[in-house]
Amino acid sequence: MSGRLTHAGLVLFTAASLVMSPVLTQAQAAQAQNTQTQAPEASTSPTPQQNPPQYVPPTPGPAPTPAEAKPLKLSPDYSEAPPFFPPHITAPYVPHPVAEPVLTNSPRLDQLIQNGKLNLTLEDAVSLALENNLAIAVSRYTPWLDEANLLYAKSGANGRELNSLLGADSLDPVFTSALNVEQVTTPVNNPILSGSSLSAGTSTSPTRTPVTATANHITNVNLGFAQNFVTGTQFTMTFNTIREASSLSTFLLNPFVQTTMNIQVLQPLLNGRGILPNTRYIIEAKNTIKVGESQFAQQVIATVTQSSNDYWELVFARENVKVQQVAVAADQQLYENNKKQLEIGTMAPLDVITAESQLASDQQVLVQAQSTQLQDETVLLNDITKNPLAGSLIDVELVPTTSIFNPETENIAIQDAVKEAWQKRPELQQIELNLKNTGVEVKFWQNDLLPTLNAFAFFQSVGLGGNERAKTSVPTGAFSTSLLSPVFLNGGVTEPSGAVPTGYVGSAVDTTSSTVFPGGFGDDFSGVFTGRFPTFEAGLTLTLPIRNRAAQAQSAIARIDQRQQEAQYQQEQNTIFLAVRNALIALNQDRAALTAAAKARDLAQQSYDDEVKKFQLGTSTAFTVTQKQQLLTAAQGTELRDRINLIEAEVNFNQAMGRTLDVNRITVSDAKSGKISPTPNIPGTPDMGNK
């Protein structure tokens, strides 16, 4: 509050001095004349006034030419999986290496520091921004993420449901295997199946038949392979082998080996037929990589534009400090001269106070200009560093060394400028790529409206092999049960001699000897691969949705999204037109403003010089000189501001036109292929793939 009152008082005091100065000046001149008349022998005339210091505006130089250096690199390419075949057979089962982000400043930043000053050309500032700006470092991960998503899409994992006999739903071949060993002991409650003889015993001494059991030793080996193709074709093959040894004597081959080979091919004929429905996510992922690359280029453009504007703002701040320093020096000299004139009686006290007031006011403006310079240094330092608190940057002064220049006149019709911007602006390219993806979605859901009609073919081949036993029987006179005849143990007619009842049908008990003929996997595989026991099957399956509302909804969503993005495309075109037109207007207006400001500064300089000469001759006042000094300082500041505005207008015009990368010779490599362009760019850009 006190500061405002003081300022108001100074304003009133200055206004009063404006009224009183001519009167006091006339009185002062009359007094000096009387003094000279009364005492001509005294040397009381004022000493000659020295010319106040003047600010010399920087001479406009040529526009800086970007140096050549390495291109921006987006390698490695995460859209390609490591090779599977030897010697990299384990590569698919280890994670893809991803380097940790480099969060320290590039070494070249320290190399530019000398004697506590960081001397920067415009090219240095842009280069360091590309090396160290964290916004670019963050954006650089976007194409890599899109490449990883493309790799995921190539596997088919997020594509159409591709069901097969193994349940696989990917475009990567799948191999499965299973091995199990089983030992089974089963109690048998049927003596016929057990193959053991029975004893009836007697009525007084019955004999209990023991419970018998069968033992089986089973080994299973199952192999499978599945492969789905981008045409929608599904191929599956299974190879199942079982080996079993049993205690039952009823097997013809014991132990035996049996292998079953199944091959099935399924081809969609309507829904899911063709390449597009099955490569939908792959196509969209490739377009998304280009979108990410374009977004990265957009971030590079924004960073280069921002760092360039911040660079020129610092240039203005430093030059503005010089303007204010010269103004303060002139005020100081005027104040000192007025004090001397007051001491010898040739100056009114009010003129001294006026000069002192102006000195205090300009000192305040100088402090503000110095504060702005420090703030602009901080902003630019943040643009070109990852860690602005690094030890080597403490208390470092940023010194821009690129000269102020006059940009070349841009003579281009608005229609031609807009057409060029439409071709180069990354924002429009991104919408174009998104429109391609919506077109893929429309075609996919149009195919999904169709019924599901699949043709399939199935082939099965079975083999069998094992140890075969040949039996030789010798009758013994006894008999045992027959597997095909009833058994009467009680209640039958008994002959006096104890002979077998005539109603009983049985078989004689023989003494059996066996001969083993070995057999196994050879016989089994021979039957499988020669097709000795084949099965063939082919057919069609049809799934017909009755109302099909889900597919109808998805198709409508895709078409609405497409129409919406078409409108957004036109909206973005209009936005670019507005930006180009405004940038072109600003460029022309700033050029005209600079011409007028330069003329005004020349006239203010002439007026100030003339007033200083008058003051030295005693025909002007300190107040008038102060006024002329203020006008000159304001004109110099306005010209300086307009020069910087014109340079920044060209920077912003290049951004609106999409020329920033071309003007600064910056290239962005193709993120999809990972190929590096040899075109040079702003120097010092890091090779992120080697970090």
Secondary structure, DSSP 8 states (H G I E B T S, - for coil): -HHHHHHHHHHHHHHHHHHHHHHHHHHHHHHHHHHHHH-TTS--S---------------B----------BB--S-TTS----STT-TTGGGS---------S--HHHHHTEETTEEEE-HHHHHHHHHHH-HHHHHHTHHHHHHHHHHHHHHTTTTSS----TT---SSS-EEEEEEEEEEEEEEE--HHHHT-----B-SSSB-----EEEEEEEEEEEEEEEEE-TTS-EEEEEEEEEEEEES-S--SEEEEEEEEEEEEEEEESSTT-SHHHHSHHHHHHHHHHHHHHHHHHHHHHHHHHHHHHHHHHHHHHHHHHHHHHHHHHHHHHHHHHHHHHHHTT-S-HHHHHHHHHHHHHHHHHHHHHHHHHHHHHHHHHHHS-S-TT-GGGTT-EEEE-S--B--------HHHHHHHHHHH-HHHHHHHHHHHHHHHHHHHHHHHTS-EEEEEEEEEEEEEEEEEEEEEEEEEEEEE--TTS----SSS---TT----TT---EEEEEEEEEEE---HHHHHHHHHTTSEEEEEEEEEEE--SS-HHHHHHHHHHHHHHHHHHHHHHHHHHHHHHHHHHHHHHHHHHHHHHHHHHHHHHHHHHHHHHHHHHHHTTSS-HHHHHHHHHHHHHHHHHHHHHHHHHHHHHHHHHHHHT-HHHHTT--B--TTT--------STT--BGGG-
